[in-house]
Amino acid sequence: MTFAKRLRELRQLNNITQIEMANKLGLNRVTYTNYEREKSEPSISTLKEIATIFNVSIDYLIDFEDDTKGKNNRKKLLLSLEAELKKINRSFELEIKSLLIDLLNLIKTNQLSSCDVTKWLIDINEKDLECSSEILRFISEMPKEFEPIIDIIEIYQALNKNDE
Protein backbone atom coordinates (compact mmCIF):
# COMPACT_ATOMS: atom_id res chain seq x y z
CA MET A 1 0.00 0.00 0.00
CA THR A 2 1.37 3.41 -0.89
CA PHE A 3 1.82 6.20 1.62
CA ALA A 4 -1.04 8.16 0.03
CA LYS A 5 -3.46 5.22 0.29
CA ARG A 6 -2.38 4.48 3.85
CA LEU A 7 -2.87 8.13 4.81
CA ARG A 8 -6.34 8.24 3.26
CA GLU A 9 -7.27 4.93 4.91
CA LEU A 10 -6.15 6.09 8.37
CA ARG A 11 -7.93 9.42 8.00
CA GLN A 12 -11.18 7.74 6.97
CA LEU A 13 -10.95 5.09 9.71
CA ASN A 14 -10.65 7.89 12.24
CA ASN A 15 -13.55 9.87 10.73
CA ILE A 16 -11.41 12.92 10.03
CA THR A 17 -12.02 15.17 7.02
CA GLN A 18 -9.20 16.42 4.82
CA ILE A 19 -9.76 19.95 6.14
CA GLU A 20 -9.60 18.74 9.77
CA MET A 21 -6.43 16.81 9.03
CA ALA A 22 -4.84 19.80 7.32
CA ASN A 23 -5.70 21.96 10.35
CA LYS A 24 -4.23 19.40 12.77
CA LEU A 25 -1.01 19.47 10.77
CA GLY A 26 -0.99 23.25 10.38
CA LEU A 27 -1.23 22.96 6.59
CA ASN A 28 -3.64 24.29 4.01
CA ARG A 29 -6.13 21.81 2.56
CA VAL A 30 -4.52 21.74 -0.90
CA THR A 31 -1.14 20.74 0.52
CA TYR A 32 -2.72 17.94 2.52
CA THR A 33 -4.86 16.78 -0.42
CA ASN A 34 -1.71 16.55 -2.54
CA TYR A 35 -0.33 14.00 -0.04
CA GLU A 36 -3.37 11.78 -0.55
CA ARG A 37 -3.21 12.22 -4.35
CA GLU A 38 0.49 11.29 -4.49
CA LYS A 39 1.35 14.71 -5.93
CA SER A 40 3.72 15.59 -3.07
CA GLU A 41 5.23 14.03 0.03
CA PRO A 42 5.32 15.41 3.57
CA SER A 43 8.46 16.45 5.41
CA ILE A 44 9.90 14.26 8.15
CA SER A 45 8.40 16.51 10.83
CA THR A 46 4.97 16.27 9.19
CA LEU A 47 5.34 12.47 8.98
CA LYS A 48 6.06 12.45 12.73
CA GLU A 49 2.91 14.48 13.38
CA ILE A 50 0.80 12.19 11.19
CA ALA A 51 2.18 9.11 12.98
CA THR A 52 1.38 10.72 16.34
CA ILE A 53 -2.16 11.67 15.32
CA PHE A 54 -2.95 8.11 14.21
CA ASN A 55 -0.85 6.42 16.90
CA VAL A 56 1.19 4.43 14.36
CA SER A 57 4.87 4.30 13.51
CA ILE A 58 6.42 6.22 10.66
CA ASP A 59 7.52 2.83 9.31
CA TYR A 60 3.89 1.80 9.13
CA LEU A 61 3.11 4.95 7.16
CA ILE A 62 5.93 4.64 4.62
CA ASP A 63 7.12 1.01 4.50
CA PHE A 64 3.96 -0.27 2.92
CA GLU A 65 3.83 -3.24 5.27
CA ASP A 66 0.87 -4.43 7.22
CA ASP A 67 1.34 -3.49 10.89
CA THR A 68 0.10 -6.90 12.08
CA LYS A 69 3.22 -8.53 10.57
CA GLY A 70 5.44 -6.33 12.68
CA LYS A 71 3.45 -6.95 15.87
CA ASN A 72 4.55 -10.58 16.09
CA ASN A 73 8.18 -9.64 15.55
CA ARG A 74 7.95 -6.87 18.16
CA LYS A 75 6.28 -9.24 20.62
CA LYS A 76 9.05 -11.83 20.15
CA LEU A 77 11.67 -9.14 20.56
CA LEU A 78 10.03 -7.81 23.74
CA LEU A 79 9.76 -11.32 25.21
CA SER A 80 13.41 -11.92 24.42
CA LEU A 81 14.37 -8.62 26.07
CA GLU A 82 12.23 -9.46 29.10
CA ALA A 83 13.98 -12.83 29.49
CA GLU A 84 17.37 -11.11 29.23
CA LEU A 85 16.32 -8.52 31.82
CA LYS A 86 15.26 -11.28 34.23
CA LYS A 87 18.67 -12.93 33.83
CA ILE A 88 20.41 -9.62 34.47
CA ASN A 89 18.24 -8.92 37.53
CA ARG A 90 18.96 -12.38 38.95
CA SER A 91 22.68 -11.89 38.37
CA PHE A 92 22.42 -8.44 39.98
CA GLU A 93 20.70 -9.94 43.05
CA LEU A 94 23.42 -12.55 43.45
CA GLU A 95 26.14 -9.92 43.09
CA ILE A 96 24.54 -7.69 45.75
CA LYS A 97 24.23 -10.62 48.15
CA SER A 98 27.85 -11.54 47.57
CA LEU A 99 29.00 -7.97 48.19
CA LEU A 100 26.92 -7.69 51.35
CA ILE A 101 28.32 -10.93 52.71
CA ASP A 102 31.82 -9.60 51.99
CA LEU A 103 30.84 -6.42 53.83
CA LEU A 104 29.60 -8.40 56.83
CA ASN A 105 32.79 -10.42 56.88
CA LEU A 106 34.76 -7.16 57.03
CA ILE A 107 32.73 -6.23 60.10
CA LYS A 108 33.27 -9.67 61.58
CA THR A 109 37.04 -9.29 61.19
CA ASN A 110 36.93 -5.77 62.68
CA GLN A 111 38.01 -4.07 59.46
CA LEU A 112 34.79 -2.05 59.49
CA SER A 113 32.52 -1.02 62.33
CA SER A 114 28.86 -1.96 62.33
CA CYS A 115 28.04 1.71 63.00
CA ASP A 116 29.77 2.76 59.76
CA VAL A 117 27.97 0.08 57.81
CA THR A 118 24.62 1.02 59.33
CA LYS A 119 25.11 4.66 58.28
CA TRP A 120 26.24 3.55 54.82
CA LEU A 121 23.20 1.29 54.31
CA ILE A 122 20.86 4.08 55.38
CA ASP A 123 22.64 6.51 53.01
CA ILE A 124 22.24 4.07 50.12
CA ASN A 125 18.55 3.73 50.87
CA GLU A 126 18.10 7.52 51.02
CA LYS A 127 19.72 7.87 47.59
CA ASP A 128 16.92 5.65 46.27
CA LEU A 129 19.30 3.47 44.31
CA GLU A 130 17.91 0.53 42.37
CA CYS A 131 19.62 -1.84 44.79
CA SER A 132 18.15 -0.39 48.00
CA SER A 133 15.13 -2.71 48.01
CA GLU A 134 17.44 -5.66 47.36
CA ILE A 135 19.64 -4.60 50.29
CA LEU A 136 16.58 -4.29 52.51
CA ARG A 137 15.43 -7.78 51.55
CA PHE A 138 18.92 -9.18 52.13
CA ILE A 139 19.08 -7.63 55.59
CA SER A 140 15.69 -9.10 56.48
CA GLU A 141 16.98 -12.55 55.41
CA MET A 142 20.49 -12.08 56.85
CA PRO A 143 22.28 -15.26 57.93
CA LYS A 144 22.06 -15.90 61.68
CA GLU A 145 25.84 -15.91 62.09
CA PHE A 146 25.93 -12.15 61.46
CA GLU A 147 23.21 -11.14 63.92
CA PRO A 148 25.59 -10.52 66.82
CA ILE A 149 27.89 -8.47 64.59
CA ILE A 150 25.46 -5.88 63.32
CA ASP A 151 22.24 -4.48 64.71
CA ILE A 152 19.98 -5.80 61.98
CA ILE A 153 16.79 -4.57 63.58
CA GLU A 154 18.11 -1.00 63.79
CA ILE A 155 19.10 -0.98 60.12
CA TYR A 156 15.90 -2.64 58.98
CA GLN A 157 13.75 -0.16 60.92
CA ALA A 158 15.77 2.82 59.66
CA LEU A 159 15.51 1.64 56.07
CA ASN A 160 11.79 0.98 56.38
CA LYS A 161 11.27 4.42 57.93
CA ASN A 162 13.10 6.07 55.01
CA ASP A 163 10.89 4.22 52.51
CA GLU A 164 7.73 5.76 54.01
N, C-alpha and C positions, 0 to 999 in steps of 0.2 A: 504494500500500500504506500502510495506517495505521501510526502509530508502534507500536501494540500488536501488530499482526501482524508488523511488522519485528522487534520485540524478541523475540517468541516464536520466529520463524524463526532468528534469530541464536543464541538460547540453545540451540535444538534442534540446529542445525548444529554447535555446539561441544560437544554432549553434556553440557550442564550442566542440573541439575535446578533447579526454582524455588527450593527451599530453599537450594541452593548459591549461586544467584545472589543471593538475599536476603542471605545471609551475606557474600558478596563486597562487597555494597553497604552493609553495616551496617544492614540493614532487617529488619523481621520479615516472615515469609512472606506474610501477608495483604496488607501494603502492596505488596509486589512483585507478587503475583497480581493486585491491582487495576490495575496498569499494563497487564498483558497482557489484562485483561478490559475495558479502556477505561473503568474506573470512576474512575480518577484519573490524574494526570500527574506525572511526577517533576520535581523542582527542577532548575535549571540545573546545580548542582554534581553531582547524581545523573546527569544526562544526560552530563556530562563523564566521570564514572566508567564509565558503560555504554559510551561510545564508546571509552574506553581499554581496557576489558576485551576488547572485540571488535575492536579495532584498525580502527575505522571513524570517519568524521567525524560530528559532531553533525548536520550537514546531511543526511547519508545516513540517520540515524535519523529525522529529523523532516520532511524535505522530500518524502518519498514518491517520490523519483526513484531510478531504477536506477543504481547506482554506476558501471556500465560506460559510461553516457552521459557522465558527468563525467570519466572517465579520458582519453578522447580530447581533450576540451577542456583538461584539465590538461597533457597531453603537448604539445599545440600551444603552450600558454602557456610551458611550460618550455623548449621548443626556441626559441621567440622570445626568451626571456630569455637563453638561452645564446648566441644569435647577437649580441644586444646587448652581453653581457659580453665577447665576443671582440672586438667593435669597440672597446669602451672600453679593453680591455687593449692592443690594438694602438696606439691613440691614446696611451695612457699610456707605452708603450715609446718611441714617437717623441718624446714630450715629454721623457722622461728623457735620451734621446740628445742632443737639442737643448740641454738645460740643461748636460749634461756637456761638450759641445763648447764652449759659452759659457764654462764654467769653465776649460777647458784654454786657451782663447784669453786669458783673464785672466792665466793663468800665463805664457803666451807673451809677453804685453805687460808683464810684471813688475808687474802690479797685485796679484797673489797669489803666495805662494811655494809651491813644490811640496811643501815640508815641511808647511805648513798644510793643504794639500789632502789630503795623505796621511793626516794625523791625522783630518781631517774624514770622509774616506771610511771609515776604520776605525771611527770613532765611529758612523757611520750603520749600518754592518754589525752592530756590537755591540747597537744598539737593536733589531735584528731587524725593521726596517721592511719593508713589502711590496716596496719598490723595491731592497732590498740585493742580491738575486740578479740583478736587471736591471743594476745598476751593475757587479757582478762580471763579468757577461757582456760588458758594454760595454768594460770595461777589458781583458778578454782579446782583444777584437777592435779595440782602439784603433787609429786611423789612424797610419801610420808617421811622419807629420810631427810627432807629439807625443812620440815616444819619447825624444828627447834632452831634452825639457822636464821630464818627470816620470819617476820611477823606477817604471815599470809593474810590474816583477817584484817589487819590495818590497811594493807595495800588494797585488798579486794574492796573494802568499804570505801576507801578514798577514790578508787577508780570508778566504782558504781556511783558515788556522789557526783563526780565530775561528768558522768554521762547524763545526769538528770537535767 
